[in-house]
Amino acid sequence: MQLLDLLALSDADASIAAGQQKKAIYPEYMSPLMVSAGVKSGELHQGHFSANPHNYLEARNILRH
């Protein structure tokens, strides 16, 4: 099993530097327009998510008000 989202892809970094677009690994769940509209309406919250690198069951969220 490969965890592509956790690996640094040097080829992708080189293509970005060359002006090419980065290929998405996963399909888009929500468009940026939907996210910004959700934050403005109060339906979604914006903040910082920090996962514990030593325990996958622990994380914390710091929300901006």
C-alpha positions in Angstrom: 0.0 0.0 0.0 1.4 3.4 -1.0 0.7 6.6 0.9 1.2 9.1 -1.8 -0.2 12.0 0.2 2.5 11.5 2.8 5.4 11.3 0.4 7.3 14.2 -1.1 7.1 13.9 -4.8 10.2 15.5 -6.3 8.9 15.2 -9.9 5.8 17.1 -8.9 7.8 19.8 -7.2 9.9 20.2 -10.4 6.9 20.4 -12.6 5.4 23.2 -10.4 8.7 25.1 -10.7 8.5 24.7 -14.5 5.1 26.4 -14.5 3.0 23.2 -15.0 0.0 22.5 -12.8 0.2 19.8 -10.1 -1.9 16.7 -10.7 -4.5 16.1 -8.0 -4.2 12.8 -6.1 -7.8 12.8 -4.8 -11.0 14.3 -6.4 -12.2 17.6 -5.0 -14.8 17.2 -2.3 -16.0 20.9 -2.1 -15.1 23.7 -4.4 -13.2 26.7 -2.9 -16.3 28.8 -3.6 -18.5 26.4 -1.6 -16.0 26.5 1.3 -15.8 30.3 1.4 -19.6 30.6 1.3 -20.0 28.0 4.1 -17.5 29.9 6.3 -19.3 33.2 5.6 -22.7 31.8 6.4 -21.4 30.1 9.6 -22.2 26.6 8.4 -18.4 25.8 8.2 -15.7 26.8 10.7 -12.2 27.9 9.7 -9.2 27.1 11.8 -6.1 25.0 12.2 -6.1 21.2 12.5 -3.1 19.5 14.1 -2.8 15.7 14.0 -0.6 14.0 16.6 2.2 12.3 14.6 2.7 9.6 17.3 -1.0 8.7 17.9 -3.5 8.8 15.1 -6.4 8.9 17.5 -5.4 12.3 18.9 -5.7 15.7 17.3 -6.7 19.2 18.1 -8.5 22.0 16.4 -7.9 25.7 16.9 -10.8 27.7 15.5 -10.7 31.3 14.5 -13.7 33.4 15.7 
